[in-house]
Amino acid sequence: MAAITSTSTSTSASTRTDWDLVVACLHHTGDLRTGLCISDEILVRRQADGLGERLKPAHGLMDWSHVRDSSDGAIARMAQLLRACGKQ
């Protein structure tokens, strides 16, 4: 998995990798952080597996390390859902 890097706001929608999209939408410094409703964010974060599967919000679901330490497959699932929510 890639290290956390700042995604430039000039990155075009067609060139964002799955990881870049996840960072842009879920990391507190992400340029797409706003505009994702909490129910969609929870749905996306439930795909992460960094702290284990099927976490509840009170048990680390909203913790960045749960996203950051996820497998490549989980990152791909999160990105797919973000794109379905209109995030690019």
Rosetta blueprint (number, residue, H / E / L):
1 M L
2 A L
3 A L
4 I L
5 T L
6 S L
7 T L
8 S L
9 T L
10 S L
11 T L
12 S L
13 A H
14 S H
15 T H
16 R L
17 T L
18 D H
19 W H
20 D H
21 L H
22 V H
23 V H
24 A H
25 C H
26 L H
27 H L
28 H L
29 T L
30 G L
31 D L
32 L L
33 R L
34 T L
35 G L
36 L L
37 C L
38 I H
39 S H
40 D H
41 E H
42 I H
43 L H
44 V H
45 R H
46 R L
47 Q L
48 A L
49 D L
50 G L
51 L L
52 G L
53 E L
54 R L
55 L L
56 K L
57 P H
58 A H
59 H H
60 G L
61 L L
62 M L
63 D L
64 W H
65 S H
66 H H
67 V H
68 R H
69 D L
70 S L
71 S L
72 D H
73 G H
74 A H
75 I H
76 A H
77 R H
78 M H
79 A H
80 Q H
81 L H
82 L H
83 R H
84 A H
85 C L
86 G L
87 K L
88 Q L
